[in-house]
Amino acid sequence: MSELVGNLLVAQSGGPTAVINASVAGVIQEAGKHECIEEIYGGLNGILGLINEELIDINEEKARTIEGLKYTPAAALGTCRYKLDFKKKPEQAAKDMDRLFEVFAAHNIRFFFYIGGNDSQDTAHKIHEQAIARGYELRVIGVPKTIDNDLPHTDHCPGYGSVVKYNGTTVMEIAADVSSMATDDGSCCLVEVMGRSAGWIAAGTALARRGPNDAPHIVLLPEIPLDEGAFLLRLKDIVSQLKYCVVVVGEGVKNTAGEEIGADKSRLDAFGHPVLSGAADYLGELVQHKLNLKTRTVKLGYAQRAAAHYASATDSAEASACGEAAVRAAVAGQSGLMVKIVRLETSPYKWTTGLQPLQDIANVEHFVPRDWISEDGFMPNEKFIDYARPLIEGEVKVPTEGGLPKFAVLEKVRVEKKLPPRG
Amino acid sequence: MSELVGNLLVAQSGGPTAVINASVAGVIQEAGKHECIEEIYGGLNGILGLINEELIDINEEKARTIEGLKYTPAAALGTCRYKLDFKKKPEQAAKDMDRLFEVFAAHNIRFFFYIGGNDSQDTAHKIHEQAIARGYELRVIGVPKTIDNDLPHTDHCPGYGSVVKYNGTTVMEIAADVSSMATDDGSCCLVEVMGRSAGWIAAGTALARRGPNDAPHIVLLPEIPLDEGAFLLRLKDIVSQLKYCVVVVGEGVKNTAGEEIGADKSRLDAFGHPVLSGAADYLGELVQHKLNLKTRTVKLGYAQRAAAHYASATDSAEASACGEAAVRAAVAGQSGLMVKIVRLETSPYKWTTGLQPLQDIANVEHFVPRDWISEDGFMPNEKFIDYARPLIEGEVKVPTEGGLPKFAVLEKVRVEKKLPPRG
């Protein structure tokens, strides 16, 4: 195989994380070491920006800024949730795909790196297949990213360790607060966390338990259908013992009928629209009503996936390494693969990167195994803890200015467009 | 005046903060320097615990633990919201007061320090007056504490700088996240923060604005009655310009009729009870309905007042200094006063502590002045920024274990009870 020479394009896709930019930094810094890579471009807002030929010239950025991406949250290149949906919108998808290859060709893109979760790896896979079908020489490597940790084949996903570190810390701090408030009847704080239908994020807060009485006292995972009666009994028991209870609720928790408890559409809001009350708010009302306990809810929302100020150094290093490994794989001639994290040893924690065909990743969701959860379903067990513990080690150092984080901001010098606007 | 010799009692009251324990540490460390102070006791759960004679012996604690209180959130001694309510429950209050003085006498308490907000300073004031009336020699000094920053006479309150630092950081991170998500119609994230009817906490997030396009883009303060029409117009304008908008909402924001917008009691929850939807959720529904924008809400709740992992070093140092100053004042023969923070200079920031009669503090709420807020009411202005900026400087260093904070935990060796249980 003759060496492929050309330009590199890196883009981000899906919901941001605290360390997704570390993967961009990894790609860029590794790319600088390889002569076969000529220009380094960033695509703005994932494939949505690519379709509009919105590229930036990374070589116009300061080295300091690129290094700073390792402690900068959210998608520095912008992101999107745009899909090439050949099933539901085949014509649009075909048109988009044509356009993508026009953009690749116009800018001599030969190395393409897409950083994202399930949907994004699916997109990368389709682009890889199309490149072959079209005879356009392109190396496509996916870089994993998702706080939800629901990609298969990789031991875990960059972004996961940081959300767990932040949420675990928050649960510890909330527990200190709630337990220090003396009340005669006890109290209950419900903390809603992300993760959609996977319970990895909720489960991760169990790392905050250093002793049997420590919070979280109950973790509700979407993998386990919620038995409200059993939940209330367990809660009552804990409050009678400790005078308080901290419950972590995965946003996607379902009832025994398989419906998400946070999506009670029978209720209407002040404007007559169906209410998506949120799982924690629903349970707060339930607890208040059935147990007459003082309840409070916390909904961390976007704060948890953007919390770079307390990101995991392990997570950031792995995110960066995944970006580097992607470039090395592409330069070595590989394509159609996603970088994965391979655990070599749990204690002491040792890991490396590997590669997995994109077709094995796309659109497959990976859930918390049943045997990593306690029998009663209310707490991840030691198997999970052993798995998750190493992922939150170390703190990313974020510089500050005036007492607040000073994140890196890209200059975003645009690459001149060579194509007429998309029709 | 002959020197008063006896035991010291320190207790905490009201909602916890990230640095309220630093004040306890300040009291204890300063107390160790004065021979007139014999034993150092901690009262558990404020006056509620005192009434039950629940004291701990601080001299049984390790010096390392006491120092560790400076980075440990929540009330290490426990707290309460119990009031000596001579207006509504005069008999109970009189009985409680008798009991308090029985406890003081039984343990020869001569120096009493109460760390808390408005209500707690009122309690301290009543105890001071009763000591005089009863001829019981007792030095009572209040130590200010409240994230709400609504105590009068003190430049600001310990606890405030830390909540603002954390919330400001969170707003920056959320803004990075939301702004990086490409959407055609724009999006809006509403972040609800604490502060009850005072807007200090909401206003503090404006420190996150380093440039005119930075978040927060709108800050809704309880001091300004919400004009929904003007709010929606402003929001629409920002989204058309930036494609996104981050709105910070004080939990106590009121409508033009003076009603809290988060307390729409006309709506019923799934169990037929009135809904306290929360200000941000209400506004989220409003924005979704009127502007058809994608909205998300974040409710930090207890997380914000317990966020020791990113507490302000300035705040922690001030909290500790207030505790020290309280002891010095008491030892010097003063009583019936609250320690206050006096600003000597804003840039560079210089401060010292002072003393203010407790009667000036009790039950007086201090709000954000109208001339510290922009004319349209949607943003604190430079006067506020100059005031708040120094308070968030520096980061408290919190040790970690396994990637999560390692907070100090008191041994809580009980002091033997000398009285029969309360009748």
Interface residues (C-beta under 8 A of the other chain):
Chain A: Q12 G15 P16 N45 G46 L48 G49 T72 P73 A74 A75 A76 L77 G78 T79 C80 R81 Y82 K165 G168 T169 T170 M172 E173 I174 A176 D177 V178 S179 S180 M181 A182 C189 V191 L207 A208 R210 D264 R267 D269 A270 F271 H273 S277 Y282 E285 L286 Q288 H289 R296 T297 V298 K299 L300 G301 Y302 A303 R305 A306 A307 A308 H309 Y310 S312 T314 R389 I392 E393 G394 E395 T400 E401 G402 G403 L404 P405 F407
Chain B: Q12 G15 P16 N45 G46 L48 G49 T72 P73 A74 A75 A76 L77 G78 T79 C80 R81 Y82 K165 G168 T169 T170 M172 E173 I174 A176 D177 V178 S179 S180 M181 A182 C189 V191 L207 A208 R210 D264 R267 D269 A270 F271 H273 S277 Y282 E285 L286 Q288 H289 R296 T297 V298 K299 L300 G301 Y302 A303 R305 A306 A307 A308 H309 Y310 S312 T314 R389 I392 E393 G394 E395 T400 E401 G402 G403 L404 P405 F407
